[in-house]
Amino acid sequence: MTRRPPDPALAAELNARHLRSSARDILEAAVAAFHPALACACSLGLEDAVLVDLIAGLAVRPRIFFLDTGRMHQETYDTLAALRARYGLAIECVFPRREAVEALVAAKGPNSFYETVDNRLECCRIRKVEPLQRALAGTKAWITGLRREQGPTRAEVEPFQWDPTGPGRVKVNPLASWSLDQVWQHVRAHAVPYNPLHDQGYPSIGCAPCTRAVLPGEDVRAGRWWWERPELRECGLHRRPSAVGSGR
């Protein structure tokens, strides 16, 4: 494939070509188009464990990194260790800037994110969004575990999308069309290590204070920032520009 700088037209072209491709084919197309300026953001949730398994089988592997906010569950760190051991991959840890975290906690306390959406987005920006931008510096595309089935903020996810939050990057979503059942089928068929919180009612896992188990039948994202309206439940990593808003 002829390489050219990423732009919205390239994202649309790749998406049209791979709209019904397998996850592995989407990853291989991303490698062909963007490597070595390609990275995978791994949250250590179920979908991202599948991505690690798929990436481990590629001839050319993109860099994988994990955003360690400093407020993760112990089970998440255990999953990081298990994936590193199973696949022998160097999953990099990216941390927030210490000075920014200290200033936030000094000014507003450790749990200001419960008070308003603006406060929660501020915490997410410091602990996740800014570290993500550092981790993606120099990349042309990044791989995520987003799926359409994950909730209203993700219903329009496609395999390749222009990323409006990044300076000239394409977002690659190999699992966009997968159902949760398909994710579990892959995990079980390939004995993929996964976060044990998924067996305790946590379909979506983030920072410990902002994640809870959900009840049977609840939306898969209902346990994330449950005190906010559903259309606002993104941290900024995948937040749609039209969804920005304030409130309690």
PAZAPA-4460 file (N, C-alpha, C; in steps of 0.05 Angstrom, whole numbers, plus 32768, in hexadecimal, padded with zeros to 4 digits):
% residues 248
    n_x    n_y    n_z   ca_x   ca_y   ca_z    c_x    c_y    c_z   seq   type   mol
   8011   7FE8   8000   8000   8000   8000   8012   8019   8000     1      M     A
   800B   802C   7FEF   801A   8045   7FEE   8014   8055   8007     2      T     A
   802A   805D   8015   8027   806D   802E   8023   808A   8027     3      R     A
   8011   8097   8035   800E   80B4   8033   8006   80BF   804E     4      R     A
   800A   80D8   8053   8003   80E3   806D   7FE5   80DE   8073     5      P     A
   7FDE   80D8   808C   7FC2   80D2   8092   7FB1   80EB   808F     6      P     A
   7F99   80E8   8085   7F86   80FD   8082   7F6A   80F0   8082     7      D     A
   7F55   8101   8084   7F3A   80F5   8085   7F34   80E3   806D     8      P     A
   7F3F   80EB   8055   7F39   80DB   803D   7F46   80BF   803F     9      A     A
   7F5E   80BE   804B   7F6B   80A4   804E   7F5B   8092   8062    10      L     A
   7F52   809E   8077   7F42   808F   808B   7F29   8084   807D    11      A     A
   7F1B   8095   806E   7F03   808C   8060   7F09   8076   804C    12      A     A
   7F1F   8079   803E   7F27   8065   802A   7F2C   804A   8037    13      E     A
   7F3B   804A   804D   7F41   8031   805C   7F28   8025   8067    14      L     A
   7F17   8036   8072   7EFE   802C   807D   7EEC   801F   8068    15      N     A
   7EEA   802B   8051   7ED9   8020   803C   7EE4   8005   8033    16      A     A
   7EFF   8002   8033   7F0C   7FEA   8029   7F0A   7FD4   803E    17      R     A
   7F08   7FDB   8058   7F0A   7FC7   806D   7EF1   7FC7   8080    18      H     A
   7EDB   7FD2   8076   7EC4   7FD3   8087   7EBA   7FB8   8091    19      L     A
   7EBE   7FA3   8081   7EB6   7F89   8089   7ECD   7F75   808C    20      R     A
   7EE5   7F80   808E   7EFD   7F6F   8092   7EFE   7F64   80AE    21      S     A
   7F0E   7F4F   80B2   7F12   7F44   80CC   7F23   7F57   80DC    22      S     A
   7F23   7F53   80F7   7F34   7F64   8108   7F51   7F61   8101    23      A     A
   7F5A   7F49   80FB   7F76   7F45   80F4   7F7D   7F53   80DA    24      R     A
   7F6B   7F52   80C6   7F70   7F60   80AD   7F71   7F7E   80B1    25      D     A
   7F60   7F88   80C3   7F60   7FA5   80C8   7F7B   7FAD   80D5    26      I     A
   7F85   7F9C   80E7   7F9F   7FA2   80F4   7FB5   7FA1   80DF    27      L     A
   7FB4   7F8D   80CD   7FC9   7F8B   80B9   7FC8   7FA3   80A6    28      E     A
   7FB0   7FAC   80A0   7FAE   7FC3   808E   7FB8   7FDC   809C    29      A     A
   7FB4   7FDE   80B6   7FBE   7FF5   80C6   7FDD   7FF5   80C6    30      A     A
   7FE8   7FDD   80CA   8005   7FDA   80CA   8011   7FE2   80AF    31      V     A
   8004   7FD9   8099   800D   7FDF   807E   800C   7FFD   8078    32      A     A
   7FF7   800A   8083   7FF3   8026   807D   8003   8039   808F    33      A     A
   8008   8031   80A8   8013   8044   80BB   802C   803D   80CA    34      F     A
   8033   8023   80CB   804B   801B   80DA   8064   8028   80CE    35      H     A
   8077   8032   80DF   8079   802F   80FC   806B   8044   810C    36      P     A
   805C   8057   80FF   804F   806C   810D   8033   8063   8116    37      A     A
   8032   804C   8123   8019   8040   812B   801C   8035   8148    38      L     A
   8007   8039   8158   8009   8030   8174   7FED   8026   817D    39      A     A
   7FED   8015   8191   7FD4   800A   819C   7FD1   8013   81B8    40      C     A
   7FBB   8020   81BE   7FB5   8029   81DA   7FA6   8012   81E7    41      A     A
   7FB2   8006   81FC   7FA7   7FEF   8209   7F9D   7FF6   8225    42      C     A
   7F83   7FF4   822A   7F78   7FFB   8244   7F79   7FE3   8257    43      S     A
   7F80   7FCB   824C   7F80   7FB2   825B   7F64   7FA8   8262    44      L     A
   7F50   7FB3   8253   7F36   7FA7   8255   7F33   7F90   8242    45      G     A
   7F1C   7F84   8240   7F18   7F6C   8230   7F1F   7F6F   8213    46      L     A
   7F15   7F85   8206   7F1A   7F89   81EA   7F38   7F8D   81E5    47      E     A
   7F45   7F9B   81F6   7F62   7FA1   81F2   7F73   7F88   81F7    48      D     A
   7F6A   7F76   8208   7F77   7F5C   820B   7F76   7F4D   81F0    49      A     A
   7F5F   7F4E   81E3   7F5C   7F41   81C9   7F6F   7F4E   81B5    50      V     A
   7F71   7F69   81B5   7F83   7F77   81A3   7FA0   7F6E   81A7    51      L     A
   7FA8   7F6B   81C0   7FC4   7F62   81C6   7FC8   7F47   81BA    52      V     A
   7FB4   7F35   81BD   7FB6   7F1A   81B2   7FB9   7F1B   8194    53      D     A
   7FA9   7F2C   8187   7FAA   7F2E   8169   7FC5   7F3B   8160    54      L     A
   7FCE   7F4F   816E   7FE7   7F5C   8167   7FFF   7F49   816A    55      I     A
   7FFE   7F38   817E   8013   7F25   8183   8017   7F12   816B    56      A     A
   8001   7F0E   815B   8003   7EFD   8144   800B   7F0A   812B    57      G     A
   8010   7F24   812B   8018   7F33   8113   8036   7F30   810E    58      L     A
   803E   7F31   80F5   805A   7F30   80EE   8068   7F4A   80F6    59      A     A
   805A   7F60   80F3   8064   7F7A   80FB   8051   7F84   8111    60      V     A
   805B   7F8A   8128   804A   7F91   813F   804C   7FAE   8146    61      R     A
   8036   7FBC   8148   8037   7FD8   8151   803E   7FD9   816F    62      P     A
   8047   7FF0   8178   804D   7FF5   8194   8032   7FF5   81A3    63      R     A
   8033   7FEA   81BC   801C   7FE9   81CD   8022   7FF8   81E7    64      I     A
   800F   8009   81EF   8013   8018   8209   7FFA   8017   8219    65      F     A
   7FFE   801B   8234   7FE8   801B   8247   7FE9   8036   8257    66      F     A
   7FD3   8044   8259   7FD2   805D   8268   7FCD   8056   8286    67      L     A
   7FE1   8059   8296   7FDF   8053   82B2   7FD8   806D   82C1    68      D     A
   7FBF   8071   82C8   7FB6   808A   82D4   7FBE   808D   82F1    69      T     A
   7FC8   8077   82FD   7FCE   8077   831A   7FB7   8070   832C    70      G     A
   7FA0   806A   831F   7F88   8063   832F   7F7A   804B   8324    71      R     A
   7F8A   8038   831A   7F7F   8020   830E   7F7A   800A   8323    72      M     A
   7F69   7FF6   831C   7F65   7FDF   832D   7F7E   7FCE   832D    73      H     A
   7F82   7FBF   8343   7F99   7FAC   8344   7F95   7F97   832F    74      Q     A
   7F7D   7F8F   8329   7F78   7F7B   8315   7F81   7F84   82F9    75      E     A
   7F81   7F9E   82F4   7F8A   7FA8   82DB   7FA8   7FA5   82D9    76      T     A
   7FB7   7FAB   82EE   7FD4   7FA7   82EE   7FDB   7F89   82EB    77      Y     A
   7FCB   7F78   82F8   7FCF   7F5B   82F5   7FCC   7F52   82D8    78      D     A
   7FB8   7F5E   82CA   7FB4   7F58   82AE   7FCB   7F61   829D    79      T     A
   7FD6   7F78   82A3   7FED   7F82   8294   8004   7F6E   8296    80      L     A
   8009   7F64   82AF   801F   7F50   82B3   8019   7F36   82A4    81      A     A
   7FFF   7F2E   82A4   7FF8   7F15   8297   7FFC   7F17   8279    82      A     A
   7FF4   7F2D   826D   7FF6   7F30   8250   8014   7F32   8248    83      L     A
   8024   7F41   8257   8040   7F42   8251   804D   7F26   8252    84      R     A
   8046   7F17   8266   8051   7EFC   8269   8048   7EE9   8253    85      A     A
   802F   7EEB   824C   8024   7ED8   8238   8030   7EDD   821C    86      R     A
   8032   7EF7   8214   8039   7EFD   81F8   8055   7F08   81F5    87      Y     A
   8063   7F0D   820B   807E   7F18   8209   8080   7F33   81FC    88      G     A
   806B   7F43   81FE   806A   7F5D   81F1   8071   7F73   8206    89      L     A
   807E   7F87   81FD   8085   7F9D   820F   806E   7FB2   820F    90      A     A
   805B   7FAE   8221   8045   7FC1   8223   804F   7FD8   8235    91      I     A
   8052   7FEF   8228   805D   8007   8235   8048   8013   8248    92      E     A
   8050   801D   825F   803F   802C   8271   8044   804A   826E    93      C     A
   802F   805A   826A   8031   8077   8267   8023   8083   827F    94      V     A
   802F   8096   828C   8024   80A1   82A5   801D   80BF   82A2    95      F     A
   800B   80C9   82B2   8005   80E5   82B1   801D   80F5   82BD    96      P     A
   801D   810F   82B7   8032   8120   82C1   802D   8124   82DF    97      R     A
   8042   811F   82EF   803F   8120   830C   8036   813C   8316    98      R     A
   8042   8151   830A   803B   816C   8312   801E   8172   830E    99      E     A
   8013   8169   82F8   7FF7   816E   82F2   7FE4   8160   8305   100      A     A
   7FEB   8147   830C   7FDA   8138   831F   7FDC   8145   833A   101      V     A
   7FF4   814C   8343   7FF7   8158   835E   7FE7   8173   835F   102      E     A
   7FE8   8183   834A   7FDA   819C   834A   7FBB   8198   834B   103      A     A
   7FB1   8185   833D   7F95   817F   833D   7F8C   8176   8359   104      L     A
   7F9A   8163   8364   7F92   8159   837F   7F95   816E   8394   105      V     A
   7FA9   817F   8392   7FAC   8195   83A6   7F96   81A9   83A4   106      A     A
   7F8D   81AE   838C   7F78   81C3   8388   7F5C   81B9   838D   107      A     A
   7F56   81A0   8386   7F3B   8196   8386   7F37   817C   8395   108      K     A
   7F4C   8170   83A0   7F49   8157   83AE   7F4C   8140   839B   109      G     A
   7F4D   8127   83A6   7F51   8110   8395   7F39   8106   8385   110      P     A
   7F21   810F   838C   7F09   8104   8380   7EF7   811A   8374   111      N     A
   7F02   812F   836A   7EF2   8145   835F   7EE1   813D   8347   112      S     A
   7EE9   8126   833A   7EDB   811D   8322   7EBE   8116   8328   113      F     A
   7EB7   8110   8341   7E9B   810A   8348   7E89   8123   8348   114      Y     A
   7E94   813A   8349   7E85   8153   834E   7E77   815E   8335   115      E     A
   7E86   8160   831F   7E7B   816A   8306   7E88   815C   82EE   116      T     A
   7E7B   815D   82D7   7E86   8152   82BF   7EA0   8160   82B8   117      V     A
   7EA1   817B   82BC   7EB9   818A   82B6   7ED1   8180   82C7   118      D     A
   7ECC   817C   82E0   7EE1   8172   82F2   7EEA   8156   82E9   119      N     A
   7ED7   8145   82E2   7EDE   812A   82D9   7EEE   812B   82BF   120      R     A
   7EE7   813C   82AD   7EF6   813E   8294   7F12   8149   8299   121      L     A
   7F14   815B   82AD   7F2E   8166   82B4   7F40   814F   82BE   122      E     A
   7F36   813E   82CF   7F45   8128   82DA   7F4D   8115   82C3   123      C     A
   7F3A   810F   82B1   7F40   80FD   829B   7F55   810A   8288   124      C     A
   7F53   8124   8285   7F67   8132   8273   7F83   812F   827F   125      R     A
   7F86   8133   8299   7FA0   8131   82A5   7FAA   8115   82A6   126      I     A
   7F99   8102   82AD   7FA2   80E7   82B2   7FA2   80D5   8299   127      R     A
   7F93   80DD   8284   7F90   80CC   826D   7F95   80DA   8252   128      K     A
   7F88   80F0   824E   7F89   80FD   8233   7FA4   8108   822D   129      V     A
   7FB0   8117   8240   7FCB   8122   823B   7FDF   810C   8239   130      E     A
   7FDF   80F8   824A   7FF2   80E2   8246   7FEE   80D3   822B   131      P     A
   7FD5   80D1   8222   7FD0   80C4   8208   7FDD   80D4   81F2   132      L     A
   7FDA   80EF   81F3   7FE6   80FF   81DE   8005   80FC   81DD   133      Q     A
   8011   80FA   81F5   802E   80F5   81F6   8035   80DA   81EA   134      R     A
   8024   80C6   81F1   802A   80AB   81E8   8026   80A9   81C9   135      A     A
   8015   80BA   81BE   800F   80B8   81A1   8021   80CC   8191   136      L     A
   8032   80DB   819E   8043   80EE   8190   8053   80DF   817A   137      A     A
   8051   80EA   8162   805F   80DE   814B   8051   80C8   813D   138      G     A
   8039   80C0   8147   802A   80AB   8139   8018   80B6   8124   139      T     A
   8010   80A5   8111   7FFD   80AD   80FC   7FE2   809F   8101   140      K     A
   7FE2   808A   8112   7FC9   807C   8117   7FCC   806D   8132   141      A     A
   7FB5   8068   813F   7FB5   8059   8158   7F9E   8045   8158   142      W     A
   7FA3   802F   8165   7F90   8018   8166   7F82   8019   8180   143      I     A
   7F67   8014   8180   7F57   8014   8198   7F45   7FFB   8198   144      T     A
   7F39   7FF6   81AF   7F26   7FDF   81B1   7F09   7FE8   81B0   145      G     A
   7F03   7FFF   81A4   7EE8   8008   81A3   7ED6   7FF6   8193   146      L     A
   7EBD   7FF3   819D   7EA9   7FE3   818F   7E8F   7FF3   818E   147      R     A
   7E7F   7FF0   8179   7E66   7FFF   8177   7E52   7FF8   818D   148      R     A
   7E54   7FDF   8196   7E40   7FD5   81A9   7E45   7FE0   81C5   149      E     A
   7E5B   7FEF   81C9   7E62   7FF8   81E4   7E51   800F   81EF   150      Q     A
   7E40   801B   81DF   7E2F   8030   81EA   7E2A   8046   81D6   151      G     A
   7E19   8059   81DD   7E11   806F   81CB   7E28   8080   81C1   152      P     A
   7E3D   8083   81D1   7E54   8094   81C8   7E65   8086   81B4   153      T     A
   7E60   806C   81AF   7E72   805C   819D   7E62   804E   8187   154      R     A
   7E49   8056   8183   7E38   8048   8170   7E40   804B   8153   155      A     A
   7E50   8060   814D   7E58   8065   8131   7E75   805E   812C   156      E     A
   7E82   804E   813D   7E9E   8046   8139   7EA1   8036   8120   157      V     A
   7EB6   803C   8111   7EBC   802D   80F8   7ED9   8022   80FB   158      E     A
   7EE1   800F   80EA   7EFC   8004   80EC   7F12   8019   80EA   159      P     A
   7F0F   802C   80D7   7F22   8042   80D4   7F13   805D   80D6   160      F     A
   7F1C   806F   80E6   7F0F   8089   80E9   7F24   809E   80ED   161      Q     A
   7F1F   80B6   80E1   7F2F   80CD   80E6   7F2B   80D5   8103   162      W     A
   7F41   80DA   8111   7F3F   80E1   812E   7F3F   80FF   8131   163      D     A
   7F28   810B   8137   7F27   8128   8139   7F35   8133   8151   164      P     A
   7F3C   8122   8164   7F49   812C   817D   7F67   812C   817A   165      T     A
   7F72   8121   8165   7F8F   811F   8162   7F99   812F   8149   166      G     A
   7FB2   8138   814A   7FBC   8147   8133   7FC3   8136   811B   167      P     A
   7FB0   8130   810A   7FB5   8121   80F2   7FB9   8103   80F7   168      G     A
   7FA7   80F6   8105   7FAA   80DA   810B   7F90   80CB   8103   169      R     A
   7F94   80B1   80FE   7F7E   809F   80F8   7F7A   808D   8110   170      V     A
   7F61   8088   8117   7F5B   8075   812C   7F53   805A   811F   171      K     A
   7F5F   8045   8129   7F5A   802A   811E   7F4B   801A   8133   172      V     A
   7F34   8010   812B   7F23   8001   813E   7F1C   7FE5   8133   173      N     A
   7F2F   7FD2   8136   7F2B   7FB8   8129   7F12   7FA9   8133   174      P     A
   7F09   7FAF   814C   7EF2   7FA0   8157   7ED8   7FAF   8155   175      L     A
   7ED7   7FC3   8144   7EC0   7FD5   8142   7EA6   7FC6   8140   176      A     A
   7EA5   7FB1   812F   7E8C   7FA3   812A   7E87   7F8B   813C   177      S     A
   7E9A   7F85   814E   7E98   7F6E   815F   7E83   7F71   8175   178      W     A
   7E75   7F5C   817B   7E63   7F5B   8192   7E73   7F52   81AA   179      S     A
   7E67   7F57   81C2   7E75   7F4E   81DA   7E79   7F2F   81DA   180      L     A
   7E65   7F21   81CF   7E68   7F04   81CD   7E80   7EFC   81BC   181      D     A
   7E85   7F0A   81A6   7E9B   7F04   8195   7EB6   7F09   81A4   182      Q     A
   7EB6   7F1E   81B4   7ECE   7F24   81C3   7ED4   7F0D   81D7   183      V     A
   7EBF   7F04   81E5   7EC3   7EEE   81F8   7ECB   7ED4   81EA   184      W     A
   7EBF   7ED0   81D3   7EC6   7EB7   81C4   7EE3   7EB7   81BC   185      Q     A
   7EEE   7ECE   81B4   7F0A   7ECF   81AD   7F1B   7ECB   81C6   186      H     A
   7F14   7ED8   81DC   7F24   7ED5   81F5   7F25   7EB7   81FD   187      V     A
   7F0E   7EAA   81FC   7F0D   7E8E   8206   7F1B   7E7B   81F2   188      R     A
   7F17   7E80   81D8   7F23   7E6F   81C4   7F42   7E70   81C4   189      A     A
   7F4D   7E87   81CB   7F6A   7E8B   81CA   7F76   7E8D   81E6   190      H     A
   7F66   7E88   81FA   7F71   7E89   8216   7F7F   7EA4   821C   191      A     A
   7F72   7EBA   8214   7F7E   7ED4   8218   7F7C   7EDC   8235   192      V     A
   7F91   7EE5   8242   7F8F   7EEF   825D   7F7E   7F08   825D   193      P     A
   7F6C   7F0B   8271   7F5A   7F22   8272   7F56   7F2B   828E   194      Y     A
   7F4C   7F43   8291   7F48   7F4F   82AB   7F33   7F40   82BB   195      N     A
   7F39   7F35   82D3   7F26   7F25   82E2   7F0E   7F36   82EB   196      P     A
   7F0F   7F50   82EA   7EF7   7F60   82F1   7EE0   7F5B   82DE   197      L     A
   7EE7   7F52   82C5   7ED1   7F4C   82B2   7EC0   7F35   82BD   198      H     A
   7ECB   7F24   82CD   7EBB   7F0E   82D9   7EAB   7F17   82F2   199      D     A
   7EAF   7F30   82FA   7EA2   7F3B   8311   7E8D   7F50   830A   200      Q     A
   7E84   7F51   82F1   7E6F   7F63   82E9   7E79   7F7E   82DE   201      G     A
   7E93   7F7F   82D7   7E9E   7F97   82CB   7EA3   7F94   82AD   202      Y     A
   7E90   7F9B   829C   7E94   7F99   8280   7EA8   7FAD   8275   203      P     A
   7EA9   7FC5   8282   7EBB   7FDA   8279   7ECB   7FE3   8292   204      S     A
   7EE6   7FE5   828F   7EF7   7FEA   82A6   7F09   8002   82A1   205      I     A
   7F09   8015   82B3   7F1A   802C   82B2   7F27   8030   82CD   206      G     A
   7F29   8049   82D6   7F34   804F   82F0   7F21   8043   8305   207      C     A
   7F2D   803B   831C   7F1D   802E   8330   7F06   803F   833B   208      A     A
   7F0A   8059   8341   7EF4   806A   834C   7EDE   806F   8338   209      P     A
   7EE4   806B   831E   7ED1   8072   830A   7EC4   805A   82FC   210      C     A
   7EC8   8043   8307   7EBE   802A   82FB   7EB0   8019   8310   211      T     A
   7E99   800E   8309   7E8B   7FFC   831B   7E7F   7FE5   830B   212      R     A
   7E77   7FD0   8319   7E6A   7FBA   830C   7E4E   7FC3   8303   213      A     A
   7E43   7FB6   82EF   7E28   7FBC   82E5   7E16   7FA5   82EA   214      V     A
   7DFC   7FAB   82E9   7DE8   7F97   82ED   7DE2   7F88   82D3   215      L     A
   7DD8   7F6F   82D5   7DD1   7F61   82BC   7DBD   7F72   82AB   216      P     A
   7DC3   7F74   8292   7DB2   7F83   8280   7DB9   7FA0   827C   217      G     A
   7DCA   7FAB   828E   7DD3   7FC6   828B   7DE6   7FC9   8274   218      E     A
   7DE8   7FE2   8269   7DFA   7FE8   8254   7E16   7FE2   825C   219      D     A
   7E28   7FDA   8249   7E43   7FD2   8250   7E53   7FE9   825B   220      V     A
   7E4B   8002   8255   7E59   8019   825F   7E4C   8026   8278   221      R     A
   7E37   8018   8282   7E28   8024   8299   7E39   8026   82B2   222      A     A
   7E4F   8017   82B4   7E5F   8018   82CC   7E75   802D   82CA   223      G     A
   7E77   803C   82B5   7E8B   8051   82B2   7E7D   806C   82B7   224      R     A
   7E88   807B   82CA   7E7D   8096   82D0   7E5E   8095   82D2   225      W     A
   7E55   8082   82E3   7E38   807C   82E4   7E27   8094   82EE   226      W     A
   7E34   80A8   82FA   7E25   80BF   8304   7E20   80D4   82EF   227      W     A
   7E29   80CF   82D6   7E26   80E2   82C0   7E12   80D8   82AC   228      E     A
   7E09   80E9   829A   7DF7   80E1   8284   7E07   80CF   8271   229      R     A
   7DFA   80BB   8265   7E08   80A8   8254   7E17   80B5   823D   230      P     A
   7E0C   80CA   8231   7E19   80D6   821A   7E33   80E5   8221   231      E     A
   7E39   80E8   823B   7E51   80F6   8244   7E66   80E3   824E   232      L     A
   7E61   80C9   824D   7E73   80B6   825B   7E8B   80AE   8249   233      R     A
   7E9C   80C1   8243   7EB5   80BD   8236   7ECA   80CD   8245   234      E     A
   7EE3   80C5   8243   7EF8   80D2   8252   7F07   80E7   8242   235      C     A
   7F02   80E9   8228   7F11   80FB   8217   7F23   80ED   8203   236      G     A
   7F29   80D4   8209   7F39   80C4   81F6   7F2A   80BF   81DD   237      L     A
   7F10   80BA   81DF   7EFF   80B4   81C9   7EE6   80C6   81C8   238      H     A
   7EE8   80DC   81D5   7ED1   80EE   81D8   7ECB   80FC   81BE   239      R     A
   7EB2   80FB   81B5   7EA9   8109   819D   7EA7   8126   81A3   240      R     A
   7EB0   8138   8190   7EAE   8155   8195   7E92   815E   819B   241      P     A
   7E7E   8152   818F   7E62   815B   8194   7E58   8153   81AF   242      S     A
   7E67   8140   81BD   7E5D   8136   81D6   7E67   8146   81EE   243      A     A
   7E78   815A   81E9   7E83   8169   81FF   7E6D   817A   820C   244      V     A
   7E6D   8178   8227   7E59   8188   8235   7E5E   8187   8253   245      G     A
   7E50   8198   8261   7E54   8199   827E   7E3B   8191   828C   246      S     A
   7E3E   818B   82A6   7E27   8184   82B6   7E2F   8174   82CD   247      G     A
   7E1C   816B   82DD   7E23   815C   82F5   7E20   813F   82EF   248      R     A
***
